[in-house]
């Protein structure tokens, strides 16, 4: 017995060391060690039940057939002697300890047999002993290698290899990369992991026995191919049976929107094999050459990026540059507009343009997108590389002031029949209770002269008249109040009516409606008084603080309308900047310097290759031709060289190219848009 116990402990310690320390890839050494350990001595019940470190899977068993083993948990009850009742765990040597009975060998006995042994050793009368096997921990197997959590686990009756793999967290790699074997009492039993996974009820999924050691050996795959470029998950992939180009791209997560599928190719040594994958992947066509291509180890599938771009700018949801499709039918005006999220409500679809470089010259092509959407003309124009589709802003506004729900500026309907006073009043929230609809007025500039047209909206609503029913761009529809008032329209924070007070001046009037907006043209402000227009330069007083007695001393009268128009002069900042776009031209010329223009655009963009500040330039239209004025922004910003801080003129474009950019910088600009009525 002593010899058996010594051998059991030796087996237990060596088995723990083997299960924890042997790396999965050193399978040959593991097999030798396992054989040596399992052949140390004939297996005894105590050896079979040796306790290693384990993850417990408990079960409750009560059976006269079951032979108790080490680590099993027993409930022992002694009738009439409750103080002797206890729950004990069988020690690794197979024994338990009982008061009055001493050391008792439990391993190898059934529950009934152990009860009789304990009862015979107790020195008490009328002691009825009952032994119940509460938990079984003597049936264990070990697993290591290509599983997520290797270790020693309790077995349940009928378990097979895949049951233990599942308990160990599953395989850590593909089944095709794993070879399996069971080491059982010194014998090696190989099995197919692929077959065991595919057919769990098949012969490959071997039935386990206590003390089995399962080794899941990960095989090194020499046959690999690579995918690089515009796919979701580039990298190395196993060259498996039946793998083709389409299935390989699927494994790589599919292609990116920027992929140039018509320029895909496979690198095989120094050879390049070209494929046009667009018909297969985009149009769903069948291509025998693509489907039948056989990869070889070391091949690399390259999906290049589409370097050709076109831009969609202006009044669209997502202005940006997009990859140019290889098919012209996929780059039509409407499809390109859809890529940018469609047009905004204030986009002038009838005055859209395409800016295109032809033989080095900038050409502007007018496009009537509204007619395309209405089906009046086909969507037959396709964008080309470096084109810019621009949707300008609608500037034919009207203003509604006075006693209305929402005074402000509104876009005039493109259909003349819809540009009515009634519709304008409805858009502005309708008239308030104290609005005088009988004495509404329309202020209009015709041939440079201001005119005031009285409109009886009540009569219009009743169909009694049509006089003054239609509005024109720039009109100011005013609904007066019963008491005296003046109105402010245009680019101010709160346009609308202001109650007239004796001695009300211009500066006080402007303060009543809030500060002028950044896009206001203060120099071109004017006041309408009946049919008279009084020009007012408010810029000097409100912005620069320059004394102007005429402005500061001007007193308004009831019924006056102060108009602060929008500044339609613009300059552009384009290229590698944070916020490319067009900005109102400052009424103070010094505020239009290159540095301040760059500041308006948020500064140079640091992404990509970075901005090339040294080669910045100003594009200026002189006598109908685009002239380039070099500006070294690097010298200006780094060294403070003020000679480079050029003052922009209206319609100028400051362009900051990208460092190491190979494409013509004009592809990003549309300087002639200024002459197309956009600003």
C-alpha positions, 0 to 999 in steps of 0.5 A: 500500500505504501508503494502504491501511495508513493507512486500515486503522488509521483504520478500526480505531481509529474502529470500536473507539471506536464499539463501546465508546462508543455507548450502546444507546439512541442508535441513530440516531447509531450508524447514522450513525457506522457508515455514516461509518466503513464508507464511508471507503475500499474494503475491503481484506484488511488493513482487513477484518482490523483488530484491535479489543479482542476476546474470543477464540474460537479454531479450528484451520484448515488449508486452501489455500482460506482467505485469511489475515487480520490477527490470524490465528496461523500456524505456519511451518516451514522444512525443514532449518533448524529455527532458522527455525521459529516461530509468528507473528501477522499484524499489523494491517497484514497483514504478518509478519516472518521472519528472512532474508526480512524483511517479508512481506505475509500478508493476502490470501494462502492458506497455500500461496501465503504459503509460496511467497512466504517460500521465494522470499525466503529466501537458503538452499538446500533450504529447504522452507517449510510454513505452517499457519493455527493460529488464525483471528481475522480473522472478527469481528462486533460487538454492542451494545445490549440484551445482557448483554455487548456487545463484539467476538467471533470468528465461526465459519462458519455463525453467525447473529445468535442465535449471537452473542447467546448468546455475548454472554450473551443478551438483557438484556430481553424479546424483545418489547422489542427491535428488531434491525438489522445494519449491513453495509458501510454498509447497514442490515438490520433483523430481528425479534428475536421471530421470530429467538428463536422460529424460530432456523432462520427467515429473521429469524435472519440469517447473519452476515458478518465486520465486521457490527455488530449493534445490539439496540435496547431499545424504551421500552414506554409501555403498562404496568399496575401490580399492588399489594398482597398479591402476591409481586412488586408492580410495573409490567408490560407490557400485552401482547396477551392479558394478563388478570387471572389471567395478570397475577397469575401474572406478579406471583408469585401472591397472598399468604396474607393477600390479601382476594381477594373485595375485589380491584379495578382502579383506572382513573383515578377509577373503581374496578372490583370483582372477587371473585377467590376463586372463580377463584383458590381454587376453580378456577371459571370467571368470564367477567367475570374472563377477558374483562376487557381492561386499558388502559394505566395500569390498577392491579390492587389486591389488598388485605390481609385486615384481619379476624383471629382468634386461636388460642392456648394449647397449639398448635404456632404460637399466632398471629393469622390472616386470617379467610377470606371463606367461613365453611366455611374458618374452622371450628374444626378448620381454624383449629386446623390453621392453628396447627399442631395441638394439643400433647400436653398440650392439653385438647381437651375444654375448648377455648373460643372467646372472642367479643365480642358487643355489647361483652361478652366471651362464652366458648363451650365447644368439645369438639374431641376429640368433633369429631376422633372424629366424635362431633359435626360441625365446624360452628362457624366462627370470626368476626372477633376470635374467639380459639380457646383450647386450655387445658393439661391439669392432671389430673396424676398423680405417680409416685415411688420406684424407677421408671425415670422418676419425674415428673408425667404426664397422666392419661388422659381415659378412666377405664379407661386410668388404671390403676396398671399404665399409670402405671408403664409410662409412668414407665419401669417399676419398678427392680430394687430396687422393692418392687411388693408394697408400693406406695402411692397417696397421695390427697387426698379431701375435704381429707384425705390418705389412703394406699392400699396397692397390691400391683402384683404381684397386679394384674399377676397378675390376683389383685385389682383393688383400687387399680387405678385412679388419680385426678387428683393421685394420687401412686403410690409404688414404695418401696425395700427400705431406708428413704426419703422422696420429693419430688414436684411442681415440683422439678428432680429429683423422686423418692426420697431415701435417708433419713438420721437427722436429715434436715430439710426444707431438706436434703431440698429441696436433694437434689432441686434447686431448686423450679421457677418455677411451684411453689407453695411457700406451699401445700406439704405433707407426707404422713405416712401418712394425715396431711397437714402443711401447710408454707409453704416460701416465706418460708425458701427465697425470702425468707430469713425465719426460720421455726423450724417449717420449718427445724427440721422433721425428716422420717421414713421413708416421708414424701412432700413435695409441692410443688404447681404454682401454678395462680394466673395473670396475663396479659400480652397485646397488643403485647408480645414474649411474650404469654401467661399467667404464674404469679402470684408468691407474693410480691405485690410481684413481681406489679407492672406493671413485673415483669409487662411484664418477664416478657412480654419488654417492649413489642413495637417492630414494626408501629406500636409499642406504645401504652404510655400507654393500657395497662390492667389487665383485672380481673374484679370481681363477674363483670364485666370492669373496666378500670384505666388504667395509663400505662406511658410515665410509669412507664418514662420518668419513674419515676412509681411511682403507675402501678406497680400490683400485679396480682391473680390472674387480672388481664390487663395489656393493651398496645395497638398504637399507632394500633390501630383495632380494639377491644383486647378482640379480643386477649384472653380474660380470662374464660379464667381462670374457665373452668378454664384455670388 
